[in-house]
C-alpha cells in the first residue's frame, strides 16, 4: 500500500515513519508538512492511503480538520484517510468519521497502534479504537467538551489558534454571523464569560493538543 504522511511537526513524521518503515506491506512515497503540500503530492503520486494530522494549520484555502478530511474524500475517493489527533472528544471523533475518515488514531497513545489501524485498513475495514474502562469514565471537563457540537468545536479550535471570527467564517465557508453565534453558544456551554476565560480553559485542559 502506497502511503503519504502529513504532519506539520517533523518529529511526528519521523515517529510515524519509524513505526511502519520496516513493514513490507507499506511503501511511504511522500511526506508533507502542510495541507497544500499534501494535496499537491496526492495529485502527483496517487497514494492508496494518507496518514494525516488533524490539527495542521493551513497555509492556503484548503484549511485543516474536518474541512481537509472532506476535501480529501471528495477529490481522492480511492484513497483511504487515517487521522492522527490529540482530540478524544467523542462528538468530534464521530464527526471525523462522518467526514470520511477510515480510522482515527490518538497521538497521546502508543504510536504502535498505527500498525493495528493499518492492518485493519488493509482488510478494507474501518478502524475504530476500543476505549479502556478508565477512558470511559467521564470527568467534568469531558462532559463539558461533549456538550459542544462538532461545528462549535471547530469554531473554538480555530479561534484558540488565533483566527478571528471573519477568518474562521472564510475558512469554514460560513457567514460571520453564524460563526459568531456558534462561538457564543460554545462559550455558554463551557461556562466561560469572556474570550480570555475561553482561552484559559482550553489551554489549561489541553483541549486541542
C-alpha positions as CSV (number, residue, x, y, z in Angstrom):
1,X,0.0,0.0,0.0
2,X,1.4,3.4,-1.1
3,X,1.3,5.9,1.7
4,X,1.8,9.7,2.1
5,X,2.3,11.0,5.7
6,X,1.3,14.6,6.5
7,X,2.0,16.5,9.8
8,X,3.4,19.9,10.5
9,X,5.7,18.5,13.2
10,X,8.8,16.8,11.7
11,X,9.3,14.8,14.9
12,X,5.8,13.2,14.4
13,X,6.6,12.5,10.8
14,X,9.8,10.7,11.9
15,X,7.9,8.7,14.6
16,X,5.3,7.5,12.1
17,X,7.9,6.7,9.5
18,X,9.9,4.6,12.1
19,X,6.8,2.6,13.0
20,X,5.9,1.5,9.5
21,X,9.2,1.8,7.6
22,X,10.2,-1.9,8.1
23,X,6.8,-3.3,7.2
24,X,7.0,-4.7,3.7
25,X,3.2,-4.2,3.2
26,X,3.6,-0.5,3.1
27,X,5.6,1.9,0.9
28,X,6.0,5.6,2.1
29,X,6.1,7.6,-1.1
30,X,5.9,11.1,0.3
31,X,5.9,13.3,3.4
32,X,4.1,16.7,3.7
33,X,4.3,19.5,6.2
34,X,1.1,21.3,5.2
35,X,-2.3,20.7,3.6
36,X,-1.3,22.4,0.3
37,X,1.9,20.2,0.0
38,X,-0.2,17.1,0.9
39,X,-2.7,17.7,-1.9
40,X,0.0,18.5,-4.5
41,X,1.7,15.2,-3.6
42,X,-1.6,13.3,-3.8
43,X,-2.3,14.6,-7.3
44,X,1.2,13.7,-8.4
45,X,1.7,10.4,-6.6
46,X,-1.8,8.9,-6.3
47,X,-1.3,7.2,-2.9
48,X,-3.7,4.5,-1.6
49,X,-3.6,5.9,2.0
50,X,-2.8,9.2,3.6
51,X,-1.9,9.4,7.3
52,X,-2.8,13.0,8.2
53,X,-2.6,15.2,11.2
54,X,-6.0,16.6,12.2
55,X,-4.7,19.9,13.5
56,X,-2.3,21.0,10.8
57,X,-2.5,24.8,10.3
58,X,-3.4,25.6,6.7
59,X,-1.2,27.7,4.5
60,X,-3.9,28.2,1.9
61,X,-7.6,27.9,1.2
62,X,-7.7,24.1,2.0
63,X,-7.6,24.5,5.8
64,X,-7.4,21.5,8.0
65,X,-9.6,19.4,10.3
66,X,-13.0,18.4,9.1
67,X,-12.7,20.6,6.0
68,X,-9.5,18.9,4.9
69,X,-10.8,15.4,5.5
70,X,-13.9,16.1,3.5
71,X,-11.8,17.6,0.7
72,X,-9.6,14.5,0.5
73,X,-12.5,12.1,0.4
74,X,-14.3,14.1,-2.3
75,X,-11.3,14.5,-4.6
76,X,-9.5,11.2,-3.9
77,X,-12.3,8.7,-3.3
78,X,-10.0,5.7,-3.8
79,X,-7.5,6.9,-1.1
80,X,-8.1,5.9,2.5
81,X,-7.6,8.6,5.2
82,X,-6.2,7.7,8.6
83,X,-6.3,10.7,11.0
84,X,-3.8,11.4,13.8
85,X,-5.1,13.6,16.5
86,X,-4.9,14.6,20.2
87,X,-8.6,15.1,20.2
88,X,-10.6,12.4,22.1
89,X,-14.0,14.2,22.4
90,X,-16.5,11.6,21.1
91,X,-18.6,14.0,19.2
92,X,-15.5,15.3,17.3
93,X,-14.2,11.8,16.6
94,X,-17.6,10.9,15.3
95,X,-17.5,14.0,13.0
96,X,-14.2,12.9,11.6
97,X,-15.7,9.5,10.6
98,X,-18.7,11.3,9.1
99,X,-16.4,13.5,7.1
100,X,-14.9,10.3,5.6
101,X,-12.0,9.2,7.8
102,X,-11.3,5.5,7.6
103,X,-9.7,5.5,11.0
104,X,-8.7,7.8,13.9
105,X,-5.5,7.2,16.0
106,X,-4.7,9.3,19.0
107,X,-1.3,10.9,19.2
108,X,-1.4,10.6,23.0
109,X,-1.5,6.8,22.8
110,X,1.1,4.4,21.6
111,X,2.1,5.0,18.0
112,X,2.3,1.3,17.6
113,X,-1.5,1.5,17.5
114,X,-0.8,2.6,13.9
115,X,0.1,-1.0,13.0
116,X,-3.2,-2.2,14.2
117,X,-5.0,0.5,12.3
118,X,-3.1,-0.1,9.1
119,X,-3.7,-3.8,9.3
120,X,-7.4,-3.1,9.7
121,X,-7.4,-0.8,6.6
122,X,-5.7,-3.4,4.6
123,X,-8.7,-5.7,5.3
124,X,-10.9,-2.9,3.8
125,X,-12.4,-2.2,7.1
126,X,-12.9,1.0,9.1
127,X,-10.6,1.2,12.1
128,X,-12.3,2.2,15.4
129,X,-10.3,2.1,18.6
130,X,-11.7,0.4,21.6
131,X,-11.7,2.5,24.8
132,X,-10.4,1.2,28.1
133,X,-12.7,1.3,31.2
134,X,-10.6,4.2,32.5
135,X,-11.1,6.2,29.4
136,X,-14.9,5.7,29.5
137,X,-15.0,7.4,32.9
138,X,-16.1,10.9,32.2
139,X,-14.6,13.8,34.1
140,X,-16.5,17.1,34.5
141,X,-14.2,18.6,31.8
142,X,-15.0,15.8,29.3
143,X,-18.7,16.1,29.9
144,X,-18.5,19.8,29.1
145,X,-16.5,19.1,25.9
146,X,-19.1,16.6,24.8
147,X,-21.8,19.2,25.0
148,X,-20.2,21.0,22.1
149,X,-21.4,20.2,18.6
150,X,-18.8,19.4,16.0
151,X,-19.3,22.8,14.4
152,X,-18.9,24.6,17.6
153,X,-15.8,22.6,18.4
154,X,-14.3,23.5,15.1
155,X,-15.0,27.2,15.6
156,X,-13.5,27.2,19.1
157,X,-10.4,25.3,17.9
158,X,-9.7,27.8,15.1
159,X,-10.4,30.8,17.5
160,X,-7.9,29.4,20.0
161,X,-5.3,29.1,17.2
162,X,-5.5,32.9,16.7
163,X,-8.1,33.2,13.9
164,X,-10.7,36.0,14.0
165,X,-14.4,35.3,13.5
166,X,-14.2,36.7,10.0
167,X,-11.2,34.5,9.2
168,X,-13.0,31.4,10.6
169,X,-16.0,32.2,8.5
170,X,-14.0,32.3,5.3
171,X,-12.1,29.1,6.2
172,X,-15.3,27.2,7.0
173,X,-17.4,28.8,4.3
174,X,-20.0,30.1,6.8
175,X,-21.3,33.6,7.5
176,X,-19.6,35.7,10.2
177,X,-23.0,35.8,11.9
178,X,-23.2,32.0,12.0
179,X,-19.7,31.6,13.3
180,X,-20.2,34.3,16.0
181,X,-23.4,32.5,17.1
182,X,-21.6,29.2,17.3
183,X,-18.8,30.7,19.3
184,X,-21.2,32.3,21.7
185,X,-23.1,29.0,22.1
186,X,-19.8,27.1,22.8
187,X,-18.8,29.7,25.4
188,X,-22.1,29.4,27.1
189,X,-21.9,25.6,27.2
190,X,-18.3,25.7,28.5
191,X,-19.3,28.2,31.2
192,X,-16.9,31.0,30.1
193,X,-17.9,34.7,30.1
194,X,-15.1,36.2,28.1
195,X,-12.6,35.4,25.3
196,X,-9.8,35.3,27.9
197,X,-11.8,32.8,30.0
198,X,-12.3,30.6,27.0
199,X,-8.6,30.7,26.0
200,X,-7.6,29.9,29.6
201,X,-10.0,27.0,29.8
202,X,-8.9,25.5,26.5
203,X,-5.2,25.9,27.3
204,X,-5.4,24.5,30.9
205,X,-7.4,21.5,29.7
206,X,-5.1,20.8,26.7
207,X,-8.3,20.5,24.7
208,X,-6.7,21.0,21.3
209,X,-3.2,19.5,21.8
